[in-house]
Amino acid sequence: MEHAKRVIVAMSGGVDSSVAALLLHEQGYEVIGVSMQVWDYRRSGCLSASAGKTSCCAPCDLNDARRVANMIGIPYYVFDFEELFEKEVIDKFVRSYGAGLTPNPCIDCNVKIKFGELRKRADSLGVGLLASGHYARIEKRSDGYHLLRGKDPVKDQSYFLYGLSQGELAKTLFPLGSLTKAETRAIAARKGLKTAGKAESQDVCFVPGSVSDFLLAMGLAPRPGEIIRRDGTKVGSHDGIHRFTVGQRHGLKVGGSDAPLYVLGLDVSAGRVIVGKREELELSQSFLVGELNWCGPQGFPGGWQKRFGCIAQLRYRHRGVAVEVELLDKYLVRVRFAGGPTAVCPGQAAVFYCMENEEVLGGGTILRDGE
C-alpha cells in the first residue's frame, strides 16, 4: 500500500479513538493502533485508574484498546512515553499550581506528546499520517490547511489543538470531526465494539482523585497562609495556595459574610488568598497572552497592521467573546475585550477563532501582567 495511506491512530481505549481506527480501516487505510503509556497511577497513590474518577491510558484502557484493535483486525502497539510525559506535562502542571496558576495539561499532552513525540515515532517507522479521535476538522484549501471546530458543539475539541503547525495539520486526520458523539457511539454499538458505552475520561486524566492530593503526592509541599479581604482584613486561613484559583467559590470555608465569597486573586509571594463578593471579582478590560502559535496558513492574522478582531475562547467550555488582538512582539499579544470586561484565569489557554467562531487562528497561554 502506498506510503500516504498508512496511518497511526492514537488509541486511548475510549469509544472515540476506537471508532476513529474503525472508520479509517473501512476507508482503506493501513491502520496501526498505538497507545501511549504515559503515567504509572501507583505513583499518585492509586493502584488503578478505576479507584477514583474515570481516567485514560491506564492499564485497563490499554487492554480495551488492544481488544478493539484485534476486533478490527489491525496491528497494535504500546509506546512508553512515561519519562517525557512527566517532564513536559506533569512537572509543568505541578510547577504552575505552585505558582498560583491554573494550567491546562491537555494542551501540553496534545502538542508535545500526542502530536509531537508520537509523530516522531510515526516518521521513524515510515508512516506518513497520524490520526486521533478528536472532534475537530481539517480542511485543505488553496492557501493551506485550516483547523475548524467539530460538528458537535458540545464535544468540539479544537480548543486543545491550536499548537499544531501547518506541516502537522497536513499529516493529521480527525475522522470524527463531522460526527456527533451520539453518532460515534451508534457506530461503535452497531459494530459491536467493547468501548461503545464506555464513560468519558475526565479533563485531568492522570489525576485519579483530587488535584490537591495529587500535588501533595508529587511533592508540592503545602504552604499555609491567610485568606483576606481586599482591605487586608483576615477572614480565614488556608493550608496551600495551590488549592485555589481565581473565580473559585466553593471550598473557601470562610463564614461571616452576607453573600457568597469568591477568590479574587492570589498573592503568591505572600501566600495570601484574596476573597470578596461577586461584584468585586476582578474583571479584565485586557490581558496578555504568551507562548503563541498561529496555526492558520497566513500566520499572524493581523498582517502589517499588527492587530485584528476575532473571538477568544478562554477555557474549554467557554462560549467565546469578541476581542481585539494586538501584536506586541513575536511571542506576546495584548487582548482587549470588545464588549464588557470579563474574568480571565492566568495559566489557562486563550484560543483565537475567526469572527464566525468556526476556524482556529491560533492561541497561547494567559499571563499575569508583568510576566
N, C-alpha and C positions, 0 to 999 in steps of 0.2 A: 504494500500500500504506500502511496506517495507520502513524503515527509510531512506535508502540511496537514494531512488527515489524521496524524497521530496526536493524541491529546491526553494529558494527565488531568484527572479530575480529583480535586481535593475532597476527600470523603471524611466527614466528621462523625458519621454514624447516625446522623439525623435524616429525616424524610427529605429535606431539600436537596442535599448533596446526593442522596440515593437516586432521586428522580432525575437529577442533572446527568448522572452517569448513564442511567437507563435511556434517556432521550437521545443522548449523543451516540450511544451504541446503536440504537434503532435508526439513526440518521446515517449510519455507515462509517462513523469514525472508529479508528482503532483506539479503544479506550483503555487506559491504565489507571486503576484506582489506587490512590495513595492517601494514607492517613499520617498525621504528624503527631508523634509522641512529644508533647511539649512540657508536661509537668507531672511530677510524682506527687499525687494528692496526699500521701502519707506525711509529706514534709510540712503540711499545714494542719496536721493533727487529724487527718481524715483518712481512714483505711480504704474507702471507696467513695466515688463521687455521688453515690446514692445516699450517703449519710449527710443530708442537707439538701440544698436546692439543686435542681437539675443542672448538670454541667455539660461540657462537650469534650471530646477527645480523651475521656477517661477509659480505663481498660474495658469496661462494659460497652462503651461506644465503639471502640476498635473492633470488638467481637461482632457487633451489629453490622459495621461496615464490611467486614470480611464475609459475613453471611450474604449480604446483598450482592457483593461482587461475585461470589460463587453462583448465586441465583441468576444474575445477568449473564455470566459466562465471560468475565473479564479478569485479567491478572490483578493481583492486589498486593501492595507492599506497605510497610510501616517505616517511615523515616524518623530518626531520632534527632529532634531539634531542641532537646531539653536545655542544653547549655546556652544556646543562642537565645532561646525564649526567656531564660532567666535574666540574661544580660540586657536584652533590648526591650522587654516588656515588664517583667516582674520588678526588676531593680528600679526602673523609672517610675513604676506605679507606687512603690514604697517611698521613694525619694519625694515624689510630688505631694503625697499626703503629708509627709513630714514637713514640707514647706508651706502647708496650708492651701494647696491647690487641689482641684478635683479633676483627676486625669480620666482619659477615655482609652483604656488599654486595647480595646477592639481595633482602633485605628492603627496603633503600632503593630498589632498582630497581623492585620491585613497587609500593611505596606511592607513591613520588614521581614515577616516570616512567610505568610501565605503567598504573596505576590513578589516577594524578594528572594529569600533563600530557596523556597520551593521551585521558583522559576529557574534559579541557577542549576538546581539538580536536574530539572527537565532538560535544560540546554545541554548539560553534560551527558545526558542519555540520548541526545539526538531527537528529542521530542519538541516539536515546534510550538505547540499550543498548551495553554493552561486553562482549566475551567473550574467553576465552583457553583454552589447553589445560591448565590446572592440574587436578590430581587433588584436587578438593575439592568440597563440595556446599553449596548454599544452600537452606534451607527457609523458606518463608513460613508463619508461624503467626499466631494471633490477636493475639499481643503484638508481632510484628515479625519481623525476619529473623534466622535462626540459621545461623552458619557451622559446618559439620561436616567431619569427616575424609572423605577419599575412600574409596571401596570397597576399593581396592587398598592394603593396609597397607604394602607395600614402596614404593609410589610416592606415597603421601599427601603433599600439599604444603600443607596447611592451616597448617603452622608459619610459612610465609612471609607469610601473609595477615592476621595479627592486626591490622594497622594500618588495615584498612578500616572505614569508618563504616557506620551503618545506612542512610544515604542512598546510599552507594556500593554496598552489598550489594543494595539494591533495584533497582539498574540494572546488575547484573552477572550473566553466565551462565557456568557451568562445564559444558559439555556432556559432559565425560569423567568427571565425578565418580562416576558409578555404573558405570564400566567399569574393568577391569584393564588393565595395559599390554599384556598379550598380546592382549586383545580389541581394543584400539586398533590394534595392528599388523595384526591379522587383517582388520579393516575396511579399512585402507589397502591391504593386499595385494589384497583382493577387488575393490577399486575401481581398482586399477592406479595408485595414487599413487606418484610418484617417491620419496617420502620413507619408504616403508613399512619399509625395512630400514636406515634411517639411524641411525648411532650416537648415543648420548646426549651431550648437552652437559655440560661439567664445571661444578662448583659456582661457580667464579670464572671466568665465561665470557670476560671481557675480558683474562685473563692467559694468553698463549699458551705460556709456558714456566714457569719457577719464579717464585714470588712475590717472592723476593729480587731476582732480575734485573729484574723489572717495577718494583719500588720504586726500584731504582737508576736505571732509565731515566726514572722520573718525578721524579727529583731528590732522593730521600731519601738524603742522604749517610750512608754507614756510620759508625757511632760505635764504634770498638774499645773493649773493656773486659775485665773479668775474669770468669771463671767460678769461683765459690766454693762451699764447703760452708756449712752453717748456722752453724758456729762461726767463719766468716771465713777459713778456710784456702783459699788459692788452689789450684785444681786444673787451671786452664787459662785460655785466652784466647779471645775471640771478636772478629769483625770487624763486629758490628752487632746490637744488641739486637732489632731488628725481625725477625731470623731465628728467634726463639724464642717459644714460647707455653707457658703453664702446662700441665703434664702431658706435654709432649713427651719422647720417649725417644731417638729416632734423630737423628743429626746433631750430637750434642754433641761428639764427638771428644775425649772425656776418658777416660783409662785409669786404672789403678791401683786399681780398686775390685773387690771380690769379688762384686758384684751389679750389675745394670744400674742406671744413674742416670737420674733424671727431672728435668725442670725443676720446681722447687718454687715459684718466684716470680721476679719481675723487679723490681730496684731501678732504676727508670728514671732517677732523678736522678743516681745514681752510675754508671749504665751497667753494672751488675753482673747476671749471671745466677746465680741460686741453685739448686744441684742437690743431690740426695740420693736415697736408696733409696726404693722404692715406699711402704714403710710410713711414710716421712717426708712423703709428698705431702700438702700441706695439704688437709684436708677441712673443709668449712664446715658448721657447725650452722645458720647463717643467712647471708643475703646480701641486698643491696639491689638493687632494680630501679627504674630511672627511665625517662623518655621513654615514659610509659604510654599505651596506648589500650585501651579496653574496647569491644569490637565487638558484644557481645550487646545485646538490646533493653533490658535493665534497667540498663545501665551497670555501675558497680562492683557486683559480685555480693554483697558483704558487707552492703549496706544500712546501716541505722543502727548496726549492731554494729561496723562498720569492720574486720571480719575474716571470713574464710571458708576452708574446706578445699577443696582441688582437687588436680589432677595438674599438675605442672610439667614441661614438656619443655625441656631446657636446651641442646640443639643439634639439628640436623636429624635425625640418625639415633638420637637418644636415645629410649629407650622411655618415659620419663616416670616421675616418682616422686611419692608423696603429700607434700603440703606444707600449711602454714597461711600464708595471706597476710594481712598486717596493713597497713592503710592509714595511712601517716604524714602525708602531705598529698596534695593533688590529683594530684601528679605523681611520688610516691615511695611504694614499699611495701617492707616487710621480709618476706622469705620464710624460714620455718623448716621444716626437714625433719621430717616426722612419724616417719620411721624413723631409721636411722643417718646420719651425716654423709656428704656427697657432694662431690666436687670440682666447682668451678664455674670458668668462664673469663670474666673481665671483658671486655666488648665483644660477647660473644655475646648472642643473644636468649633470654629466658625467656618461654615461651608457656604460658598457663594454660588447662587444659581442665577440664570437669566431672569429677566423680569417676568417671563411667563411661568417661572418656578418649575422648569422642566429639565433644563440642562445644567450639569455641574460645570462651573467655570474654574473652580479651584478652592483653596481653603488653607487654614493654618490654625495655630494654637492661640487662644485668647490669653493675653498677657496683662499683668498689672501695669499701669502707667509707671514708667520709670525703669522697667526691666529691660 
